[in-house]
Amino acid sequence: MAIENKTALEELFQSQGPGLVRFLSKKVRNPEDAEDIAQNAFIRIQRIENLNQLDNLKAYLYQTASNLAIDQIRRDKLHNNYVNQETTKYLGNDDCGPSAADDCSPERIISAKRQLKEIRHALDNLPVKCRQAFLLHRSKGLSYSEIAEEMCVSVSSVEKYILQSLKTCRKALAKIGDEEIV
């Protein structure tokens, strides 16, 4: 990167950084994600060979950041849809709900115990941060932002940890799903 590009980028960062984060916070409603997106926008601008070719560097920065925010919102929406589908799939297929606990067959009880054992085993083999995020969310009912604050990570990291945990649990259940109970 040329020296004039470096100077222009430093000036842009100093003058526009805080305002850009505020702008993005309104779009993504999460200050940690807004900071990550702003940083990525500056990284993208840093990759440009000659910043002097741009007519309005500030407008380019904000448009880049806005596009990154839209991408983040889309990814979050896809993630939430996936989590909802997976939750519905496993909760919706539950033959024995709390009201029908007395009607559960012995085979269903054995199957549920086997599933629980596999899920516990899968969770024990997860990386520590994944397991911690998953348990804080599922056991304590904490929101993603509360988990992020407690673990000192970004909300997007929490989402990734929980998604990895859900995938691992699903694979564990699929592994025993093919077995017939005799």
C-alpha positions as CSV (number, residue, x, y, z in Angstrom):
1,M,0.0,0.0,0.0
2,A,1.3,3.4,-0.9
3,I,2.1,5.9,1.8
4,E,-0.6,8.3,0.6
5,N,-3.2,5.5,0.8
6,K,-2.0,4.7,4.3
7,T,-2.3,8.3,5.4
8,A,-5.8,8.6,3.8
9,L,-7.0,5.4,5.4
10,E,-5.7,6.5,8.8
11,E,-7.5,9.9,8.5
12,L,-10.6,8.1,7.3
13,F,-10.5,5.8,10.3
14,Q,-10.0,8.6,12.8
15,S,-12.7,10.8,11.3
16,Q,-15.3,8.2,10.4
17,G,-14.7,5.2,12.6
18,P,-17.0,6.1,15.6
19,G,-19.8,7.4,13.3
20,L,-19.6,4.3,11.2
21,V,-20.0,2.1,14.2
22,R,-23.1,4.1,15.3
23,F,-24.5,3.9,11.8
24,L,-24.1,0.1,11.8
25,S,-25.4,-0.3,15.3
26,K,-28.7,0.9,14.1
27,K,-28.8,-1.6,11.3
28,V,-27.6,-4.7,13.1
29,R,-28.8,-3.7,16.6
30,N,-25.7,-5.1,18.2
31,P,-22.6,-3.0,19.0
32,E,-20.2,-5.9,18.8
33,D,-21.3,-6.9,15.3
34,A,-21.3,-3.3,14.3
35,E,-17.7,-3.0,15.3
36,D,-16.8,-6.2,13.4
37,I,-18.5,-5.0,10.3
38,A,-16.9,-1.6,10.5
39,Q,-13.5,-3.2,10.8
40,N,-14.2,-5.4,7.8
41,A,-15.2,-2.4,5.8
42,F,-11.9,-0.7,6.6
43,I,-10.0,-3.9,5.6
44,R,-11.8,-3.9,2.3
45,I,-10.9,-0.3,1.6
46,Q,-7.3,-1.0,2.6
47,R,-7.2,-3.6,-0.2
48,I,-7.9,-0.9,-2.9
49,E,-4.7,-0.1,-4.8
50,N,-5.3,3.6,-5.3
51,L,-7.7,5.4,-3.0
52,N,-7.3,8.6,-5.1
53,Q,-9.4,7.0,-7.8
54,L,-12.5,7.1,-5.6
55,D,-14.6,10.3,-5.9
56,N,-16.0,10.1,-2.3
57,L,-14.1,7.9,0.1
58,K,-16.5,8.4,2.9
59,A,-19.5,7.4,0.8
60,Y,-17.6,4.3,-0.5
61,L,-16.8,3.3,3.1
62,Y,-20.4,3.7,4.3
63,Q,-21.8,1.8,1.2
64,T,-19.2,-1.0,1.8
65,A,-20.2,-1.2,5.5
66,S,-23.9,-1.1,4.6
67,N,-23.5,-4.0,2.2
68,L,-21.5,-6.0,4.8
69,A,-24.3,-5.3,7.3
70,I,-26.9,-6.6,4.9
71,D,-24.9,-9.7,4.4
72,Q,-24.7,-10.2,8.2
73,I,-28.5,-9.7,8.6
74,R,-29.1,-12.3,5.9
75,R,-26.7,-14.8,7.5
76,D,-28.4,-14.2,10.9
77,K,-31.8,-14.8,9.3
78,L,-30.7,-18.0,7.7
79,H,-29.1,-19.1,10.9
80,N,-32.3,-18.4,12.9
81,N,-34.4,-20.2,10.3
82,Y,-32.1,-23.2,10.5
83,V,-32.2,-23.3,14.3
84,N,-36.0,-23.0,14.4
85,Q,-36.4,-25.8,11.9
86,E,-34.1,-28.1,13.8
87,T,-35.8,-27.3,17.1
88,T,-39.2,-27.8,15.6
89,K,-38.1,-31.1,13.9
90,Y,-36.8,-32.5,17.2
91,L,-39.5,-31.1,19.5
92,G,-42.3,-31.7,17.0
93,N,-41.3,-35.4,16.6
94,D,-41.6,-36.0,20.3
95,D,-44.0,-38.9,20.7
96,C,-44.2,-38.4,24.5
97,G,-44.8,-34.8,25.5
98,P,-45.0,-33.7,29.2
99,S,-48.8,-34.3,29.2
100,A,-48.4,-37.8,27.8
101,A,-45.6,-38.9,30.1
102,D,-47.6,-41.8,31.5
103,D,-48.5,-43.1,28.0
104,C,-44.9,-43.6,26.9
105,S,-44.0,-47.1,26.0
106,P,-41.0,-48.8,27.5
107,E,-39.4,-48.8,24.0
108,R,-39.8,-45.0,23.8
109,I,-38.3,-44.5,27.2
110,I,-35.3,-46.7,26.3
111,S,-34.9,-44.8,23.0
112,A,-35.1,-41.4,24.9
113,K,-32.4,-42.6,27.4
114,R,-30.2,-43.7,24.5
115,Q,-30.6,-40.4,22.7
116,L,-29.8,-38.5,25.9
117,K,-26.7,-40.6,26.5
118,E,-25.5,-39.9,22.9
119,I,-26.2,-36.1,23.2
120,R,-24.3,-36.0,26.5
121,H,-21.4,-37.9,24.9
122,A,-21.4,-35.5,21.9
123,L,-21.5,-32.4,24.1
124,D,-18.5,-33.8,26.2
125,N,-16.5,-34.0,23.0
126,L,-17.2,-30.5,21.9
127,P,-14.6,-27.7,22.2
128,V,-15.0,-26.0,25.6
129,K,-16.4,-22.7,24.2
130,C,-19.0,-24.5,22.1
131,R,-20.2,-26.6,25.0
132,Q,-20.2,-23.5,27.3
133,A,-22.3,-21.4,24.9
134,F,-24.7,-24.2,24.2
135,L,-25.3,-25.0,27.9
136,L,-25.7,-21.4,28.8
137,H,-28.3,-21.0,26.1
138,R,-30.2,-24.3,26.6
139,S,-29.8,-24.9,30.3
140,K,-29.8,-21.3,31.7
141,G,-31.9,-19.8,28.9
142,L,-29.5,-16.9,28.3
143,S,-29.8,-14.9,25.1
144,Y,-27.0,-14.8,22.6
145,S,-26.0,-11.3,23.7
146,E,-25.9,-12.3,27.4
147,I,-23.8,-15.4,26.5
148,A,-21.4,-13.2,24.4
149,E,-21.0,-10.8,27.4
150,E,-20.4,-13.6,29.8
151,M,-17.9,-15.3,27.6
152,C,-16.3,-12.1,26.4
153,V,-16.8,-12.9,22.7
154,S,-18.9,-11.5,19.9
155,V,-22.5,-12.5,19.3
156,S,-21.6,-13.9,16.0
157,S,-19.1,-16.2,17.7
158,V,-21.8,-17.4,20.1
159,E,-24.0,-18.1,17.1
160,K,-21.3,-20.2,15.5
161,Y,-20.6,-22.1,18.7
162,I,-24.3,-22.9,19.2
163,L,-24.7,-23.9,15.5
164,Q,-21.7,-26.2,15.8
165,S,-23.2,-27.7,19.0
166,L,-26.5,-28.3,17.3
167,K,-24.9,-29.9,14.3
168,T,-22.9,-32.2,16.6
169,C,-26.0,-33.2,18.5
170,R,-28.0,-33.8,15.3
171,K,-25.2,-36.1,14.0
172,A,-25.2,-38.0,17.3
173,L,-28.9,-38.5,17.1
174,A,-28.7,-39.5,13.4
175,K,-26.1,-42.1,14.4
176,I,-28.5,-43.9,16.7
177,G,-31.6,-43.1,14.6
178,D,-30.8,-46.0,12.3
179,E,-30.8,-48.6,15.1
180,E,-33.9,-50.5,15.8
181,I,-35.0,-51.0,19.3
182,V,-35.7,-54.7,20.0
